[in-house]
């Protein structure tokens, strides 16, 4: 079999690695000038810079953890973002440190009583939008300072216009614990993510080409290869013939600063409406300050509406878009030699471990295991 893999992100690279181990001939094409998709990291000032936003690997699946750690050694980084609301600093996720700073409460019982009291304004009401849903979960104070502005920037809409189901739950911990994830395994690969993709694609049966756009020779590729693993946008593959799926895009501003330490944390979320970016990443803190002395790299992250030509980062999984995606899934049956995978091909907000699981599931189906 001759396989063409469109995209060298984690989904395509896992499939390529597994297929090559089974003796298949693989060609990987990547539109960008580098491999790795959105998990690509590059070294600047001996700091591993996450070029397309922060990527913290976390999972509770032991098999997935054992799988990814074959390709790199991981440090013990724990995701503990802080929120900056007009200069006030709060711990995330919402925990006793957050509640102590917000209200001066000290015990879990005091925090619970305060939250329950604030939730009363929604008593007996069914939340009709995201704003009401958030207030019903954590009360108005936390909503106004730590949810509203950030969410409205992230989605580009007023919280009162967003559907309630976007926030099905909010993490509320009545402990002094700033660990954002509850997963068993968590960390950052020492030396960055790009090495993982390089090792996955390091096989004589895998031929990799960067700076190549599938859509420049789509029909030719489909005839030339027995099977195509496509990790781009499923609606673009079909030339948007059923309509555009909705995505959110991002703009990154990366800056080198002549200081050792800019903000004291890897991720700081800006939760007020006035600050135009949602967060600032200081990359050296992913590896506990490692990097050149007197240098640091920061990235500001600006959400934006997606339009054709922009990079799509997040599928907008509301009822309308999910229904349209199902129509594209039906249309995909007309091209049985194409497998759609990854966050864009399967139109799902996958974490990295979920992406690996999805790729291994396709491998198992493809090779009858």
Helices and strands as residue ranges (DSSP letters): E 2-6, H 10-21, E 25-30, G 37-39, E 41-44, E 47-50, E 57-59, H 62-68, E 82-85, E 88-91, H 96-103, H 108-119, G 120-122, H 130-138, H 140-142, I 143-147, H 148-155, G 159-161, G 164-166, E 185-187, H 194-200, E 206-210, G 214-216, H 218-224, E 227-230, H 234-237, E 247-257, E 267-270, E 279-282, G 283-287, E 296-305, E 314-315, H 319-332, E 338-340, H 342-345, H 352-366
